[in-house]
Amino acid sequence: MLTPSDMYWLTRLDGIVGIGVFLGILGFAVCAGCLGIGLCEGIQRAVRAGFIAGTVAVLGALLAVFVPTTKEAVAIYVIPAIANNESVRAIPDTAARLADEWLKQKLGEITGEKTQKK
């Protein structure tokens, strides 16, 4: 069963993915900038800053990839609950039974009309 806390975090997932995308883009941009600075100035300081920026970029990208969006998380919660629900499983059987009864009734009406016309 979904709790209010689960519902809150389901609505926040898109924001978390957005932060991951932002960190990934920002980290790669800073990493590229550090490499450019390293070519012009001291390489040791630029490599250290580039490593930190690259780490942030990779973590942001991983966050963006592996955290599900709100729609995906709702599907993860809801689809198994529906698929495992016994009353939902009974719907096709009930629908088939009702359709069969309706067809038999209509067939009876049609054959009854044909025998009365003869």
C-alpha positions as CSV (number, residue, x, y, z in Angstrom):
1,M,0.0,0.0,0.0
2,L,1.3,3.5,-0.8
3,T,1.9,5.8,2.1
4,P,1.9,9.6,2.0
5,S,5.7,9.5,2.2
6,D,5.8,7.2,-0.9
7,M,3.4,9.6,-2.7
8,Y,5.6,12.6,-1.8
9,W,8.8,10.9,-3.2
10,L,6.9,9.8,-6.3
11,T,6.2,13.5,-7.1
12,R,9.8,14.5,-6.3
13,L,11.5,12.0,-8.6
14,D,11.3,14.3,-11.7
15,G,13.1,17.0,-9.8
16,I,15.8,14.6,-8.7
17,V,16.3,13.5,-12.3
18,G,16.5,17.2,-13.3
19,I,19.2,17.8,-10.7
20,G,21.2,14.8,-12.0
21,V,21.0,16.1,-15.6
22,F,22.1,19.6,-14.5
23,L,25.0,18.2,-12.5
24,G,26.1,16.0,-15.3
25,I,26.1,18.9,-17.9
26,L,27.7,21.3,-15.4
27,G,30.4,18.8,-14.4
28,F,31.3,18.0,-18.0
29,A,31.5,21.7,-18.9
30,V,33.7,22.5,-15.9
31,C,35.9,19.5,-16.7
32,A,36.4,20.7,-20.2
33,G,37.1,24.2,-19.0
34,C,39.7,22.8,-16.5
35,L,41.4,20.9,-19.3
36,G,41.6,24.1,-21.3
37,I,43.0,26.1,-18.4
38,G,45.5,23.3,-17.7
39,L,46.9,23.6,-21.2
40,C,47.4,27.3,-20.6
41,E,48.5,27.4,-16.9
42,G,49.5,24.9,-14.3
43,I,48.5,21.4,-15.2
44,Q,48.5,19.9,-11.7
45,R,45.8,22.3,-10.3
46,A,43.7,21.9,-13.4
47,V,43.8,18.1,-13.3
48,R,42.7,18.1,-9.7
49,A,39.8,20.5,-10.4
50,G,39.0,18.5,-13.6
51,F,38.9,15.2,-11.6
52,I,36.4,16.7,-9.1
53,A,34.3,18.1,-11.9
54,G,34.4,14.8,-13.7
55,T,33.3,13.0,-10.6
56,V,30.4,15.3,-10.2
57,A,29.5,14.9,-13.8
58,V,29.5,11.1,-13.6
59,L,27.5,11.0,-10.4
60,G,25.0,13.4,-11.9
61,A,24.7,11.4,-15.0
62,L,24.2,8.2,-13.0
63,L,21.6,9.9,-10.9
64,A,19.7,11.0,-14.0
65,V,19.9,7.5,-15.5
66,F,19.0,5.3,-12.6
67,V,16.4,7.4,-10.7
68,P,13.0,6.6,-12.3
69,T,10.7,9.5,-13.4
70,T,7.4,9.9,-11.7
71,K,5.5,8.1,-14.4
72,E,8.0,5.2,-14.3
73,A,7.8,4.9,-10.5
74,V,4.0,5.0,-10.6
75,A,4.1,2.2,-13.1
76,I,6.5,0.2,-10.9
77,Y,4.0,0.5,-8.0
78,V,0.7,0.2,-9.7
79,I,1.1,-2.4,-12.5
80,P,2.1,-5.2,-10.1
81,A,-0.7,-4.3,-7.7
82,I,-3.2,-4.4,-10.5
83,A,-1.8,-7.6,-12.0
84,N,-1.8,-9.4,-8.7
85,N,-5.4,-8.3,-7.7
86,E,-7.8,-11.2,-7.7
87,S,-10.9,-9.1,-8.6
88,V,-9.1,-7.6,-11.6
89,R,-8.1,-11.1,-12.7
90,A,-11.8,-12.1,-12.6
91,I,-12.9,-9.4,-15.0
92,P,-12.0,-11.2,-18.3
93,D,-13.9,-14.3,-17.0
94,T,-16.9,-12.3,-16.0
95,A,-16.8,-10.4,-19.3
96,A,-16.5,-13.6,-21.3
97,R,-19.4,-15.1,-19.4
98,L,-21.6,-12.1,-19.9
99,A,-20.8,-11.9,-23.6
100,D,-21.6,-15.6,-24.0
101,E,-25.0,-15.2,-22.3
102,W,-25.8,-12.1,-24.4
103,L,-24.8,-14.0,-27.6
104,K,-27.0,-17.0,-26.6
105,Q,-29.9,-14.6,-25.9
106,K,-29.5,-12.9,-29.2
107,L,-29.1,-16.2,-31.0
108,G,-32.3,-17.4,-29.3
109,E,-34.1,-14.3,-30.4
110,I,-33.0,-14.6,-34.0
111,T,-33.8,-18.3,-34.2
112,G,-37.1,-17.7,-32.5
113,E,-38.0,-15.0,-35.1
114,K,-37.0,-17.4,-38.0
115,T,-39.2,-20.2,-36.7
116,Q,-42.1,-17.9,-36.2
117,K,-41.8,-16.5,-39.8
118,K,-41.9,-20.0,-41.2
